[in-house]
Amino acid sequence: MPKLLGVIGVLVVCAGLDLLWQSRHEITFWLAAYLRVFRSMLHHQGSSPHSLPAAIDPRKRHGAVRVLLGMSFTFIFGPILIAIGITLMLFPRF
């Protein structure tokens, strides 16, 4: 059972990496958008937030759920399953 949890954890991490690879263009877009807004905020520190760039049309971007699932599988759920599997293997049963 502990080894099975570890294998499932590795598969979940691989699935998360695959989802992140499929959404790599979305990730680069949102990083560029964040940097653009951050730079605009730094250049216009004293002005109102009305000077920020206009929002992007949401119909063009569909990968937010894929990015969220990929990151949660890769960095949260997969490592938790791997850690539980290793913990169960290392500690003897009472």
C-alpha positions in Angstrom: 0.0 0.0 0.0 2.7 2.6 0.8 4.6 1.9 -2.4 1.3 2.2 -4.4 0.8 5.7 -2.8 4.3 6.7 -3.9 3.7 5.5 -7.4 0.4 7.3 -7.6 2.1 10.4 -6.3 4.7 10.2 -9.0 2.0 9.8 -11.6 0.1 12.8 -10.3 3.3 14.9 -10.5 3.8 13.7 -14.1 0.2 14.6 -14.9 0.7 18.1 -13.4 3.9 18.6 -15.4 2.0 17.6 -18.5 -0.8 20.1 -17.8 1.8 22.8 -17.2 3.6 21.9 -20.4 0.3 22.1 -22.4 -0.4 25.5 -20.9 3.1 27.0 -21.2 1.8 29.8 -23.6 -0.8 30.8 -21.0 1.9 30.9 -18.3 4.2 33.2 -20.4 1.2 35.4 -21.3 0.2 35.9 -17.7 3.8 36.5 -16.5 4.2 39.1 -19.2 0.9 40.7 -18.3 1.9 40.8 -14.6 5.2 42.4 -15.4 3.5 45.0 -17.7 1.1 45.9 -14.9 3.9 45.9 -12.3 6.1 48.2 -14.5 3.1 50.5 -15.1 2.5 50.7 -11.3 6.2 51.5 -10.7 6.3 54.2 -13.4 3.1 55.9 -12.2 3.5 55.6 -8.4 1.6 58.7 -7.5 -1.3 58.4 -10.0 -4.6 56.6 -9.7 -5.0 53.0 -10.7 -6.9 54.2 -13.8 -3.5 54.4 -15.6 -3.1 50.6 -15.6 -3.3 48.8 -19.0 -6.7 47.7 -20.2 -7.8 44.2 -19.4 -7.3 41.4 -22.0 -10.4 39.9 -23.6 -11.2 36.8 -21.5 -12.5 34.9 -24.5 -8.9 34.6 -25.8 -7.6 32.9 -22.6 -9.0 29.5 -21.6 -6.2 27.8 -19.8 -6.5 29.2 -16.2 -8.0 26.0 -14.9 -5.4 23.9 -16.6 -2.6 26.0 -15.0 -4.2 25.8 -11.6 -4.7 22.1 -11.8 -1.1 21.6 -13.1 0.4 23.6 -10.4 -1.7 21.9 -7.7 -0.9 18.4 -9.0 2.8 19.2 -9.3 3.5 21.1 -6.1 0.8 20.0 -3.7 -1.1 16.7 -4.3 1.7 14.7 -5.8 4.4 15.5 -3.2 1.9 14.9 -0.4 1.1 11.4 -1.7 4.8 10.7 -2.1 5.6 11.9 1.4 2.7 9.8 2.8 4.0 6.7 1.0 7.6 7.3 2.2 6.3 7.9 5.8 4.3 4.7 5.8 7.3 2.7 4.4 9.7 4.0 7.0 7.6 3.7 10.1 6.8 0.2 11.2 3.2 -0.7 12.0 2.2 -0.9 15.6 
